[in-house]
Amino acid sequence: MNVDISSALLKRGGEQPAQAPAQAPARIENDAQAVAVAQRLAGEFAPEAALRDRERRLPWGELDAFVASGLWTITVPREFGGPGVRNGTLAEVTATIAAADGSLGQIPQNHFYALEVLRVGGSQEQQRFFYGRVLAGERFGNALAEIGHKDFLRRTRLSRDAQGWRIDGRKFYCTGALYAHWIPTLVVSEEAGRDVTYLAFVPRAAAGVTITDDWDGFGQRVTGSGSVQFDGVRVEPEWIVPFQTSFERATTIGPLAQIIHAAIDLGQARGAFDAALRFVRERSRPWIDAKVDRAADDPLTIAQFGDLAARLAAAEALVRRAGRYVDAAQAAPDEQAEQAVAEASIAVAEARALTTTISLDAGSRLFELAGTAATLDGLGLDRFWRNARTHTLHDPVRWKYHAVGNFYLNDALPPRHGAL
């Protein structure tokens, strides 16, 4: 099936729709290559990250390079032609890109989330089709969240009429939808008197899809996290993947989603730490009472860098450890899945708690260590804190601590949802 993506409707700021890939992405053969490619791209993305943030310059060219590198294919299983890298590698790739540009690190999160939903709940035919689209260079966005209702029930409906299946509803915080070829969308369908949730893969150029570029957060300004409206959008039954049933049993959808979020925060902490190092080494003067010639020789400044470095290393270790737990849970036999997934969820929650703290603290300490000059708009150093503050609000860290404490204190398995 060929999808014409040239007619997508955009508003405010979307200078161009996502174009069909001119050629398939480069092939990533293994984990080491994935990390090396991410490091190369990060070096290319970093120089203009502050400019993109300041001018809200949408990263169309950078995203095309990102996809062409093969990194958006890395979780496609080997049996379907992908590299099937370890989850620790997925996290390291994400952190590496996020350190260079927090928005670019965020954009593929829902792409990989959709691939995990597909791996867990999709039929073999659905997996073969959508994995094939990714290997051809197409990217997934998302339309998951809804706003304006205190009961948290989804109102976006999947219904059937004489012409087939259709979707009606409105979503917000649709990160990546602006840049996507497909928009995986959470929908509810009434079945036997109750609502059942599915993930429908919607072509972003389908008639009735309206993407509004109305994201105006003070951080992660170019993630394309706007709104999507569906008005009688037609979808094929082959594009509808079970979702609710994937949470009625123990699966790795939640911990996979969350380890990517932890990696985004880790990368933003790295970026802030490295920026603080460069600034203090090259531009900062010592405090007036310090009996040293350079800020880098000030013992109090040195101590603060030591504190940040130690906690950053701890966060990195927890993310690597969490990746091993998610790997084990994905490979666990059915009779061991519940405990394995619970342990993976807790390991990821522990990592997420620490990466939240270090990303916020590193961004804030950047100002303290670099001084007033670090607030100059032309430098763009404030973006590290703004990006971290925005992203760490994605889901409350206080519930991570609750789940971890309840697991150890009361042997309570964490709930099954995308936030754990």
C-alpha positions as CSV (number, residue, x, y, z in Angstrom):
1,M,0.0,0.0,0.0
2,N,1.3,3.4,-0.9
3,V,0.2,6.4,1.2
4,D,0.2,9.8,-0.3
5,I,1.5,12.0,2.4
6,S,1.8,15.2,0.4
7,S,-1.6,16.6,1.3
8,A,-1.5,16.6,5.1
9,L,-3.1,19.6,6.6
10,L,-0.9,21.7,8.9
11,K,-1.4,25.0,10.8
12,R,1.1,27.4,12.3
13,G,4.7,26.7,11.8
14,G,4.5,23.5,9.8
15,E,6.4,24.6,6.7
16,Q,6.3,21.2,5.1
17,P,4.6,17.8,5.5
18,A,6.7,14.7,6.0
19,Q,7.8,13.5,2.6
20,A,8.0,9.9,1.5
21,P,11.5,8.6,2.1
22,A,13.6,8.9,-1.0
23,Q,15.4,5.7,0.0
24,A,15.6,3.2,2.8
25,P,17.6,4.1,5.8
26,A,21.1,2.9,6.4
27,R,21.2,-0.5,8.0
28,I,22.3,-0.7,11.7
29,E,24.0,-4.1,12.2
30,N,24.6,-4.2,15.9
31,D,24.4,-2.3,19.3
32,A,27.9,-0.8,19.0
33,Q,27.2,0.6,15.6
34,A,23.9,2.2,16.9
35,V,25.8,4.0,19.6
36,A,28.5,5.1,17.3
37,V,26.0,6.5,14.8
38,A,24.2,8.3,17.6
39,Q,27.4,9.9,18.7
40,R,28.2,11.1,15.2
41,L,24.7,12.6,14.7
42,A,24.8,14.3,18.1
43,G,27.9,16.1,17.0
44,E,26.0,17.3,13.9
45,F,22.8,18.3,15.8
46,A,24.4,20.1,18.8
47,P,25.8,23.3,17.1
48,E,22.4,24.8,16.1
49,A,20.3,23.3,18.9
50,A,20.2,26.7,20.7
51,L,19.2,28.5,17.5
52,R,16.4,26.0,16.8
53,D,15.1,26.4,20.3
54,R,15.3,30.2,20.3
55,E,13.7,30.6,16.9
56,R,11.4,27.6,17.1
57,R,12.9,26.3,13.9
58,L,11.3,23.0,13.2
59,P,14.0,20.3,12.6
60,W,12.9,18.8,9.3
61,G,16.4,18.3,8.0
62,E,17.7,17.0,11.2
63,L,14.9,14.5,11.5
64,D,15.4,13.3,7.9
65,A,19.1,12.7,8.7
66,F,18.1,11.0,12.0
67,V,15.8,8.6,10.2
68,A,18.2,8.1,7.3
69,S,20.9,7.0,9.7
70,G,18.9,3.9,10.6
71,L,18.5,4.7,14.2
72,W,14.7,4.8,14.0
73,T,14.8,1.1,13.0
74,I,16.8,-0.2,15.9
75,T,14.0,-1.9,17.9
76,V,12.6,-3.8,14.8
77,P,13.2,-7.5,15.7
78,R,15.8,-9.4,13.8
79,E,13.3,-11.9,12.5
80,F,11.6,-9.0,10.7
81,G,14.9,-7.6,9.3
82,G,15.8,-5.1,12.0
83,P,18.8,-5.0,14.3
84,G,16.8,-5.7,17.5
85,V,19.2,-3.9,19.8
86,R,19.2,-4.2,23.6
87,N,17.1,-1.8,25.6
88,G,20.2,-0.4,27.2
89,T,21.4,0.5,23.7
90,L,18.1,2.2,22.9
91,A,18.4,4.2,26.1
92,E,22.0,5.2,25.3
93,V,21.1,6.2,21.8
94,T,18.3,8.3,23.1
95,A,20.4,9.9,25.8
96,T,23.2,10.7,23.3
97,I,20.8,12.6,21.0
98,A,19.0,14.3,23.9
99,A,22.3,15.6,25.3
100,A,22.8,17.4,22.0
101,D,19.1,18.5,21.5
102,G,16.4,17.7,24.0
103,S,13.7,18.1,21.4
104,L,15.3,15.7,18.9
105,G,15.8,13.2,21.7
106,Q,12.1,13.3,22.6
107,I,10.5,13.1,19.1
108,P,11.1,9.3,18.5
109,Q,9.9,8.2,22.0
110,N,6.4,7.5,20.8
111,H,7.7,5.9,17.6
112,F,9.5,3.3,19.7
113,Y,6.5,3.0,22.0
114,A,4.2,2.2,19.1
115,L,6.7,-0.4,17.9
116,E,6.6,-2.1,21.3
117,V,2.8,-2.1,21.3
118,L,3.0,-3.7,17.8
119,R,5.5,-6.3,19.1
120,V,3.4,-7.2,22.1
121,G,-0.1,-7.1,20.6
122,G,0.0,-7.0,16.8
123,S,-0.6,-10.0,14.6
124,Q,2.3,-11.3,12.5
125,E,0.8,-9.7,9.4
126,Q,0.6,-6.3,11.2
127,Q,4.1,-6.6,12.5
128,R,5.4,-7.5,9.0
129,F,3.6,-4.6,7.4
130,F,4.5,-1.8,9.9
131,Y,8.0,-3.0,10.6
132,G,8.4,-2.9,6.9
133,R,7.3,0.7,6.8
134,V,9.8,1.6,9.4
135,L,12.6,-0.2,7.6
136,A,11.6,1.8,4.5
137,G,12.1,5.0,6.4
138,E,8.6,6.0,7.6
139,R,8.2,7.4,11.1
140,F,5.4,7.2,13.7
141,G,4.1,10.1,15.8
142,N,1.3,9.8,18.4
143,A,-2.1,10.9,19.3
144,L,-2.6,9.4,22.7
145,A,-3.5,12.0,25.3
146,E,-6.8,13.9,25.7
147,I,-7.6,17.0,27.8
148,G,-10.5,18.6,29.4
149,H,-12.1,15.7,31.3
150,K,-11.6,14.9,35.0
151,D,-12.6,11.3,34.6
152,F,-9.6,10.5,32.3
153,L,-11.8,8.5,30.0
154,R,-11.0,8.6,26.3
155,R,-13.6,10.1,24.1
156,T,-11.9,9.4,20.7
157,R,-14.2,6.8,19.2
158,L,-13.6,4.0,16.7
159,S,-16.9,3.1,15.1
160,R,-18.2,1.2,12.2
161,D,-20.7,2.2,9.5
162,A,-21.6,1.0,6.1
163,Q,-18.3,2.2,4.6
164,G,-16.1,0.6,7.2
165,W,-14.2,1.9,10.3
166,R,-13.9,5.5,11.2
167,I,-12.3,7.6,14.0
168,D,-13.7,10.8,15.5
169,G,-12.1,12.8,18.3
170,R,-9.4,15.3,19.4
171,K,-6.0,14.7,21.0
172,F,-3.4,17.0,22.5
173,Y,0.3,16.7,23.4
174,C,0.8,14.7,20.2
175,T,4.6,14.7,20.1
176,G,6.0,13.9,16.7
177,A,2.6,13.9,14.9
178,L,3.7,17.0,13.0
179,Y,6.6,15.1,11.4
180,A,5.0,11.7,11.1
181,H,4.0,9.5,8.2
182,W,1.6,7.5,10.6
183,I,-0.1,8.7,13.7
184,P,-0.7,5.8,16.2
185,T,-3.9,6.8,18.0
186,L,-5.6,5.5,21.1
187,V,-9.3,4.9,20.4
188,V,-12.2,3.3,22.2
189,S,-14.8,1.0,20.6
190,E,-18.0,-0.2,22.2
191,E,-18.0,-4.0,22.4
192,A,-20.5,-6.1,24.3
193,G,-21.6,-3.0,26.3
194,R,-18.2,-1.8,27.3
195,D,-15.5,0.3,25.8
196,V,-12.3,-1.5,24.6
197,T,-9.2,0.4,23.7
198,Y,-7.1,-0.1,20.6
199,L,-4.1,1.6,19.0
200,A,-5.0,2.6,15.4
201,F,-2.2,3.5,13.0
202,V,-3.6,6.4,11.0
203,P,-1.9,7.8,7.9
204,R,-1.2,11.4,8.7
205,A,-2.5,12.5,5.3
206,A,-5.8,10.7,5.6
207,A,-8.9,12.7,4.8
208,G,-10.3,14.2,8.0
209,V,-6.9,14.5,9.9
210,T,-6.1,18.0,11.0
211,I,-2.7,18.6,12.7
212,T,-2.5,21.9,14.5
213,D,0.9,23.1,15.5
214,D,-0.2,24.8,18.7
215,W,2.5,23.5,21.1
216,D,3.8,26.5,23.0
217,G,5.6,25.0,26.0
218,F,8.6,26.9,27.3
219,G,10.7,23.8,26.9
220,Q,11.1,21.2,24.2
221,R,9.9,23.8,21.8
222,V,10.4,21.9,18.5
223,T,9.0,18.5,19.4
224,G,5.9,19.1,17.3
225,S,3.7,18.3,20.3
226,G,0.5,20.0,19.0
227,S,-3.0,18.8,18.6
228,V,-4.7,16.4,16.2
229,Q,-8.3,16.3,15.2
230,F,-10.0,13.3,13.6
231,D,-13.2,13.9,11.8
232,G,-14.6,10.7,10.3
233,V,-11.2,9.4,9.4
234,R,-11.3,6.1,7.6
235,V,-8.9,3.3,8.8
236,E,-8.5,-0.2,7.6
237,P,-9.0,-3.0,10.1
238,E,-5.4,-4.2,9.4
239,W,-4.2,-0.9,11.0
240,I,-6.0,-1.5,14.3
241,V,-3.9,-3.2,17.0
242,P,-5.1,-4.5,20.3
243,F,-4.1,-2.3,23.2
244,Q,-6.2,-2.9,26.3
245,T,-5.5,-6.6,26.2
246,S,-1.8,-5.9,26.3
247,F,-2.3,-4.4,29.8
248,E,-4.6,-7.2,31.0
249,R,-1.5,-9.3,31.2
250,A,2.1,-8.5,32.1
251,T,3.9,-6.9,29.2
252,T,6.9,-4.6,28.7
253,I,5.0,-1.7,27.1
254,G,5.2,0.4,30.2
255,P,8.8,-0.1,31.2
256,L,9.9,0.2,27.6
257,A,8.1,3.6,27.3
258,Q,9.5,4.7,30.6
259,I,13.2,3.8,30.0
260,I,13.1,6.0,27.0
261,H,11.8,8.9,29.1
262,A,14.6,8.2,31.7
263,A,17.1,8.3,28.9
264,I,15.8,11.7,27.7
265,D,16.3,13.1,31.1
266,L,19.7,11.5,31.4
267,G,20.8,13.1,28.1
268,Q,19.6,16.5,29.1
269,A,21.6,16.2,32.4
270,R,24.7,15.2,30.4
271,G,24.1,18.2,28.1
272,A,23.8,20.6,31.0
273,F,26.8,19.2,32.8
274,D,29.0,19.4,29.7
275,A,27.8,22.9,29.0
276,A,28.7,23.9,32.5
277,L,32.2,22.4,32.2
278,R,32.9,24.3,29.0
279,F,31.6,27.6,30.3
280,V,33.5,27.5,33.6
281,R,36.7,26.4,31.9
282,E,36.6,28.9,29.2
283,R,34.6,32.0,30.3
284,S,33.9,32.1,34.0
285,R,35.8,34.2,36.5
286,P,36.3,33.1,40.1
287,W,34.1,34.5,42.9
288,I,35.4,37.7,44.4
289,D,36.6,36.0,47.6
290,A,38.2,33.0,45.9
291,K,42.0,33.3,46.1
292,V,42.5,31.7,42.6
293,D,42.9,33.1,39.1
294,R,40.4,30.8,37.4
295,A,36.9,29.7,38.3
296,A,38.0,26.2,37.5
297,D,40.4,26.3,40.4
298,D,37.9,27.5,42.9
299,P,37.5,24.7,45.5
300,L,33.8,25.3,46.0
301,T,33.2,25.1,42.2
302,I,35.2,22.0,42.0
303,A,33.2,20.4,44.8
304,Q,29.9,21.1,43.1
305,F,31.1,19.6,39.8
306,G,32.2,16.5,41.8
307,D,28.7,16.2,43.3
308,L,27.1,16.5,39.9
309,A,29.5,14.0,38.3
310,A,28.9,11.4,41.0
311,R,25.1,11.6,40.8
312,L,25.2,11.7,37.0
313,A,27.3,8.5,37.0
314,A,24.8,6.9,39.4
315,A,21.9,7.8,37.1
316,E,23.7,6.3,34.1
317,A,24.3,3.1,36.0
318,L,20.6,2.8,37.0
319,V,19.5,3.3,33.3
320,R,21.9,0.6,32.1
321,R,20.7,-1.7,34.9
322,A,17.1,-1.0,34.0
323,G,17.8,-1.9,30.4
324,R,19.0,-5.3,31.5
325,Y,15.8,-5.8,33.4
326,V,13.6,-4.8,30.4
327,D,15.7,-7.2,28.2
328,A,15.0,-10.0,30.7
329,A,11.3,-9.2,30.9
330,Q,10.9,-9.3,27.1
331,A,12.6,-12.7,27.0
332,A,10.8,-14.2,30.0
333,P,8.5,-17.2,29.5
334,D,4.8,-16.7,30.1
335,E,4.8,-18.3,33.5
336,Q,7.6,-15.9,34.7
337,A,6.4,-12.8,32.9
338,E,4.4,-11.2,35.8
339,Q,7.4,-11.1,38.1
340,A,9.9,-10.2,35.4
341,V,7.8,-7.3,34.2
342,A,7.2,-6.1,37.7
343,E,11.0,-6.1,38.4
344,A,11.6,-4.3,35.1
345,S,9.0,-1.7,36.0
346,I,10.6,-1.1,39.4
347,A,14.1,-0.9,38.0
348,V,13.0,1.6,35.4
349,A,11.1,3.6,38.0
350,E,14.3,3.8,40.2
351,A,16.2,5.0,37.2
352,R,13.5,7.5,36.2
353,A,13.4,9.0,39.8
354,L,17.2,9.7,39.7
355,T,17.3,10.9,36.1
356,T,14.5,13.4,36.9
357,T,16.5,14.8,39.8
358,I,19.8,15.0,38.1
359,S,18.4,16.6,34.9
360,L,16.7,19.3,36.9
361,D,19.7,19.9,39.2
362,A,22.2,19.9,36.4
363,G,20.2,22.5,34.4
364,S,19.8,24.7,37.5
365,R,23.5,24.3,38.6
366,L,24.6,25.4,35.2
367,F,23.5,28.9,36.1
368,E,25.0,28.8,39.6
369,L,28.3,27.6,38.4
370,A,28.6,29.7,35.2
371,G,27.2,32.9,36.7
372,T,25.1,35.7,35.4
373,A,26.6,35.6,31.9
374,A,25.0,32.1,31.4
375,T,21.6,33.8,31.3
376,L,22.4,35.6,28.1
377,D,19.8,34.6,25.5
378,G,22.3,34.3,22.7
379,L,24.0,31.4,24.5
380,G,20.9,29.4,24.9
381,L,22.1,27.7,28.1
382,D,18.7,28.1,29.7
383,R,17.3,25.5,27.3
384,F,18.7,22.6,29.3
385,W,16.7,23.5,32.4
386,R,13.6,24.4,30.4
387,N,13.7,21.2,28.5
388,A,14.3,19.2,31.7
389,R,11.5,20.9,33.6
390,T,9.1,20.4,30.7
391,H,9.9,16.8,30.1
392,T,10.1,15.7,33.8
393,L,6.4,16.8,34.1
394,H,5.4,14.1,31.7
395,D,4.3,11.8,34.6
396,P,4.7,12.6,38.3
397,V,8.0,11.2,39.8
398,R,6.3,11.0,43.2
399,W,4.4,8.0,41.9
400,K,7.7,6.3,40.9
401,Y,8.8,6.5,44.5
402,H,5.4,5.2,45.7
403,A,5.6,2.2,43.4
404,V,9.2,1.4,44.4
405,G,8.5,1.7,48.1
406,N,5.3,-0.4,47.8
407,F,7.2,-3.1,46.0
408,Y,9.9,-3.5,48.6
409,L,7.8,-2.8,51.7
410,N,4.6,-4.6,50.8
411,D,5.6,-6.9,48.0
412,A,3.1,-5.1,45.9
413,L,3.5,-5.4,42.1
414,P,3.3,-2.1,40.3
415,P,0.2,-1.3,38.2
416,R,0.2,-2.1,34.5
417,H,0.1,1.1,32.6
418,G,2.4,3.2,30.4
419,A,3.7,5.3,33.3
420,L,5.5,2.4,35.0
